[in-house]
Amino acid sequence: MHKKYRSIDLYSSESCEFISYDFSEKTASKISGSNYSIMGSGTSIVGSYFSKKTKVIETNSNSDVISFNPSKKEIIVRPSMKLSSLYELIIPLHLFIVSVPSYPFASIGGCIAANVHGQNHTREGCFNNNIKSMVLYHPKKGFIECSLTKNTNLFNLTIGGYGSTGVIHEVKLNLININTNILNVENIPFKTLLEGFELMEKNSNNYDYLHSWCDMTSANSNQQIGFISLGRYASGNKVQNYLIDKKINNNHLPFLINIFGTKLMIIVNKLYYLKNIFKSYQKVLMHNFIFPSRSNLFYFSMFGKKGVIEHQVLIPKENAKNYLENLMTIVKNYKPIIALCHLKVFNGEEKFLRFDGSGYCLALHFYNNSNGMNALEEIDKINITFGCRVNLIKDSRLSWSSIDAQYTQIEKFKSEVLKYDKSLMFRNNIINKVFKIDK
């Protein structure tokens, strides 16, 4: 059977064969003789779970939890488990994990494959800091357990390896204690992107979670107004109202209408800015803060059939001022519609293909028209000039040459993966670019 798969940003689509995979040995035995892509929740912005000439493995499980030991703060789960389900299971017990992405219906396996980050990288790092061990399945190798102390190289290749090493069968996660799911949140305005980054860096060690937002629809070379939201756990030992709203959980609306790719966004962003500045202090439920995209995936439908391109880049701090000046010159010259912009501060280390390291992280959402694409082509150039790295899980139009130029450990990653599996049985749109397949 075939099915049409489409990336959330609407940039790529493919009709692929698929199999349903329930993690049983009987199902595992069906994987042989072809190339496969692995699908988690199917909400990847760039369509990282399919590609031409691959069969899609649609993972699902009747029971997400294999074992759970709250006293040891450990849980073993299937990779198909969604973050929302994990959250609702462990939060009432005053337990959680670190470094969760903004969308709660992402799968645990997807979080591992992309080594996602959360709302305070300085304190939490990336998703790999949750993982104690994994069991992988590869048809030519069987079931393999890996961790930081066992089959370490495979462990490191799998985290941020975009599904290239096989099917994750189970994951043991470390949990952390929390006292409450209520946050005290303060919004602080900034006038420029650089000021916003500096504010976030100054406050990242003093708060549990941080958000940011910048209005790029009205920005110019001298001013890019926005605000940062600083979240800190409230006092007390109370967990309340922890269920996540699942009313809007479709990838796209039935009709694709271009609203956010128009000048209407100027008004929308002005109102959003004023609302958050006037309401500068508030108490917020934890999941409403750390999962800001929980009910907003329909946002990607609001750019019409052309869709939107998210470009997330990690900028070395020493180059940030010059980079941002060049960026604003490009924005001035090409006049793209940038519907959304947010900032983060990173304090990690580069490894293989992981979007990690130290620097300022900037995400920009471009309406997919000629202005936006031309601007992005120029931004690709300054990314290389200033030693930046773009998140592979965000930007569908990234070329293999851009990836090669930005990821200094890419050849080492490719070499190690091919040592493990010279046939590269597991591949997708991202892996095809990395290995220059069908370039």
Number of C-alpha atoms within 10 A of each C-alpha: 8 12 12 11 17 22 21 25 26 22 19 18 16 17 18 19 16 20 16 13 21 19 20 10 11 10 12 18 11 11 19 12 8 11 18 29 28 28 27 24 19 22 22 20 23 25 26 30 29 31 24 16 16 23 26 27 21 18 24 18 15 9 11 17 18 12 11 15 10 15 6 9 16 19 19 20 22 26 27 26 23 21 20 21 16 19 18 16 16 19 21 18 14 18 20 21 22 21 23 24 21 19 19 22 23 22 25 26 28 27 24 23 26 25 27 23 21 21 26 26 25 21 18 22 23 30 24 22 14 22 20 18 20 23 18 21 20 19 15 11 11 11 17 17 18 20 18 14 10 12 12 14 15 21 25 18 23 24 26 27 23 30 27 26 24 27 26 26 22 23 26 21 21 19 20 15 14 17 16 21 24 25 22 18 24 19 21 17 20 21 15 21 27 18 16 25 23 16 17 25 18 11 15 22 13 12 17 17 26 25 21 21 23 26 25 26 23 16 19 14 15 10 15 20 21 29 28 26 21 23 27 18 20 16 11 10 11 13 17 12 12 17 14 17 12 12 8 13 14 13 19 18 15 9 10 16 15 16 14 23 23 14 12 12 20 17 12 14 20 15 12 13 18 12 11 18 17 9 10 15 15 11 14 17 18 22 22 18 21 22 21 14 16 22 19 16 19 17 18 22 25 21 22 18 16 18 24 31 27 24 23 22 24 25 25 19 17 11 15 20 14 11 21 18 15 16 19 19 15 20 24 14 11 17 15 24 26 26 25 19 21 22 24 25 26 26 17 17 11 14 19 20 27 26 25 24 21 17 22 24 25 19 19 20 22 24 25 25 16 11 16 20 17 16 22 23 13 15 19 20 12 18 20 15 13 16 15 23 27 24 21 25 23 21 20 23 16 18 15 17 12 16 20 16 15 19 20 15 14 19 15 12 20 20 12 16 20 13 11 16 17 11 11 19 20 23 30 27 20 26 22 17 20 22 17 13 12 7 10
